[in-house]
Amino acid sequence: MGKPSIPKGTRDFLPKQMAGRNYIFNVVKRVFKNHGFLQIETPAIENLNTLTGKYGEEGDQLMFKILNRGDKFKRAINDGLQKETDFSELALKYDQTVPFARFVVQNQNEITFPFKRYQIQPVWRADRPGKGRYREFYQCDVDVVGSDSLLCEVELIQIYNEVLSALSIPNYTIKINNRKILFGIAEVIGEEDKIIDITITIDKLDKIGLEKVNEELLSKGVASDAVAKLQPIIKLSGSTFEKINILKQFLSESQTGLKGIEELEFVLDFIKKMNLEKSLDLDVTLARGLNYYTGIIFEVVCEGFKGSICGGGRYDGLTDQFGLKGMGAVGISFGADRIYDVLLEKDLFPEDAMQGLQVFFVNFGQREASYIFPLLSKLHKKNISSEIYPSSAKMKKQMSYADSKGARYVVLVGSNEIESGLISVKDMKNGIQEEIRFEDFLNKL
Amino acid sequence: MGKPSIPKGTRDFLPKQMAGRNYIFNVVKRVFKNHGFLQIETPAIENLNTLTGKYGEEGDQLMFKILNRGDKFKRAINDGLQKETDFSELALKYDQTVPFARFVVQNQNEITFPFKRYQIQPVWRADRPGKGRYREFYQCDVDVVGSDSLLCEVELIQIYNEVLSALSIPNYTIKINNRKILFGIAEVIGEEDKIIDITITIDKLDKIGLEKVNEELLSKGVASDAVAKLQPIIKLSGSTFEKINILKQFLSESQTGLKGIEELEFVLDFIKKMNLEKSLDLDVTLARGLNYYTGIIFEVVCEGFKGSICGGGRYDGLTDQFGLKGMGAVGISFGADRIYDVLLEKDLFPEDAMQGLQVFFVNFGQREASYIFPLLSKLHKKNISSEIYPSSAKMKKQMSYADSKGARYVVLVGSNEIESGLISVKDMKNGIQEEIRFEDFLNKL
């Protein structure tokens, strides 16, 4: 067997990385809880038919499917079946949102609506791996289901701001748009049936530029006069206020489009009262690839990092497909992995995120160890992290181990110390060494 | 589409269940950290060849394999391939231990040995689902790799005791045995090559009884005189001291067997000094199904619950297979899902495990809401969980929502309150209602 490896796009997390990740998760959780959101979890595995068709064609392709086992597998082989879906009935989660919609319908009698929940779990996408793009990554999702109120959007913008400033994310911008505006635009240019294609293409503006966007629109069958009409929208600029005025005119014939504007104005009005409007940017090229969004959508970017670090939006009616009609729903998601990369790159992890060992006992042999074990028990009872080296290895080796654990105190208990009843404690922060009774040391900590 | 469902053997966790689970995880983590263990994570997905052959034949069958996608899938179909392994290169984790061994080898230059780590993640087994047996379940593993010292076993027994008593698990027993003793037994009866079969069969004693164990041993090709010789061992009883004496005689011709006894005696001696020996029970029928154990093994059972709630043991040399020789390793695992079932059944969750909402604001309309949002910000800054109902629904509906969230205080801010500058606060614990300035309320909390 060759060198061990892990699947591409997946990662091991070493203790230091875990400490950084836990720091992010703890901030996120604290803010979610403060806002009255409750934690749930859904399985990593879902029935394939729960997930297929919810994310567009690309999503169906990039989903990790579980191979049928035993008899089911043999039957597919013997019957000469040839499609991937003939060999699979289960898939790994592609995001938290669709499984959450399934969860809400399945558990509707156990929960009170509006239901505010958060969820911090991994998802899997067989995307081409790259910087900030993994095949297994964590999403921290926070959603409200069972309410049409735009106050939910307002609260989620607050949450963006609270989390991102608690994490000291530098110069972030919450891009905001409304799928209704995009639909209105498609309507005005007479291409209602191509709305998904149009939004997906517009979404690429930053990546491929205006010319390629126009080419792609034409190649996707959007009429050339429609593409021409679309130009002022794609090139829209100015302040949020100016943009809204241009959009109002452009969309004057589209009821849906105007509704989209009205929703945005309501939210912006509230946000202004809380002095959070500087964090927002109306971006009409923002579309979000996923099929299920219906209203206001979000994406967060920050200085010096390519790609978004958060996403989200309103997805009314997603539960319809699972048999529960008329449910309003909106949520946002923090990309923990990308936020981690930002914090690491900009050295923004606080020093105490990685807490070291408090007390390390050098091991001089079995007799000393059996004297020390009960002392360790007392330390553990007081939640003081402490350990003894598992064997009486050379001092140098033991000290370098203590160092790697970031030990604050190194304690020596040899036969002299056992006789005298005093232990020898070295404070590794200031180098001071003292002889002290164990009970006094314990009280001092 | 019919009623939504999830794959058999998997579960959704509602907020109340999550609170219980988090309570368990927090206790476990606290104890692990106290002992100087550091957290890591490995991906849910591993390369199939990392996992196959490590868990015995049953393990290979019960592993969830990921279906190859796109061209790889088509090639297998076109080439008429017929084995499950022709259609898969990846699998879901079956336990934490084998991926951990892979992790250690792959990251050996980043870690200091002995490496003490813990890991709390789900694993997947396509086992027949049943009470306490799930297809996706969490393992809380704590291991030391890079040490042969039996002090590691001693520390792990301490950890068992600290966690299980912190969780108030009733009358638990830590069953202990040694694979070396089992190997010695196989050697004495002249069936060294059947050790795995023998241990797996002996492991079933509790389930199928002595007669069936003997039948199964014979059917697996163990000679009848060997089965006869084995009887005193399978039926071994008495105190730990008595058992050890019988074993010493039985194993007098087996060097490995005697080494196993010696190891047990060392550990028992230490444990006795810490007055923990009552929690231990030497059980020579304990074998543990997994292939990789080499030394002392553990399993924990508790009163009123069928099946084990924890497992573990020494597995020296597991990293050999990934290219790192001579590594001692030992670890234990807490079955969070079974522990949850025990705590639930016996009503052992502490009352404060499920913390409710602290402050709920009734929503009387948009004007009041925009007055309340900045107050909420102030509460959130002080980490006081608080929310406003997202719409001005009927009072009854809002109050029943507040109730479902376990709200401690319900706050009314109508136009009167806005004018007077006082808010109306009802303490839901004692029913007392008062008019109070918001700042005073904030300070009171």
Interface residues (C-beta under 8 A of the other chain):
Chain A: M1 K3 P4 S5 I6 P7 T10 R11 D12 F13 L14 P15 M18 A19 N22 R30 V31 K33 N34 H35 G36 L38 Q39 I40 E41 T42 P43 A44 I45 E46 N47 N49 T50 Q61 F64 K65 I66 L67 R69 G70 F73 I77 Q82 E84 F87 S88 L90 L92 R102 F103 V105 Q106 N107 E110 I111 T112 P114 K116 R117 P122 W124 A126 R135 E136 V144 S147 D148 S149 L151 C152 V154 E155 Q158 E162 F270 K273 M274 Q321 F322 G323 L357 F360 N363 A369 S370 F373 P374 L376 S377 L379 H380 N383 I384 S385 S386 E387 I388 Y389 P390 S391 S400 Y401 S404 K405
Chain B: M1 K3 P4 S5 I6 P7 T10 R11 D12 F13 L14 P15 M18 A19 N22 R30 V31 K33 N34 H35 G36 L38 Q39 I40 E41 T42 P43 A44 I45 E46 N47 N49 T50 Q61 F64 K65 I66 L67 R69 G70 F73 I77 Q82 E84 F87 S88 L90 L92 R102 F103 V105 Q106 N107 E110 I111 T112 P114 K116 R117 P122 W124 A126 R135 E136 V144 S147 D148 S149 L151 C152 V154 E155 Q158 E162 F270 K273 M274 Q321 F322 G323 L357 F360 N363 A369 S370 F373 P374 L376 S377 L379 H380 N383 I384 S385 S386 E387 I388 Y389 P390 S391 S400 Y401 S404 K405
